[in-house]
Amino acid sequence: MTRLLKLIFALGLLCSLVVSSSYAVVPKSGLVKNELNSGYSVLRLFLEDEQHLTTIRRIKAVIRFGGISESSTKLIDNIADTSTTALAELETLAPLKPAVQFVDFSDEFIGKATLDALRMTTAKEFLFDNDNFEKNLLISQTQILRVISHLATELADKEPSEKRRQWLNQLAKQYQDLYALVYKRVVLT
């Protein structure tokens, strides 16, 4: 074999190895499964954050020596309770086939770093901004509730398990309804 043919053969072999390890040739089901696992992991993170709203509200009440309005308190506590329930349901549904494998995002992962920075900024605003705590809390909820609703909808569109798909659609509606209630509350405050 001539040197040129050996070089072409080696280059072709190298290209086939590079291409075969790229996402373009991974079976679609593998991509969807990884995408679903990542999506469910993000959903779980959001639900974990939301379940702590009552605690945040109470801590701020102690710091301020006063709370937020009774209507907002009920709404925030409802979101926290709904998120706690949703988190428990997600943990129960995760083992259904095909099982959801939650991803632990590394600290170097840009999405996790962004989410952590956003969490810290929001926490600082909640704890140290004394003027508009109630309104800021409600406004933050108008953003995150929509994200959870849309994330649940997107996951449902790709979910192969009928039981999880139904739950995701129900979750999307629940969080969309909570969004509508919070939005009304923001307008009133």
Summary of the structure (lengths in Angstrom):
residues: 189
radius of gyration: 22.6
end to end distance: 81.3
largest distance: 85.6
contacts: 511
relative contact order: 0.12
helix: 80%
strand: 0%
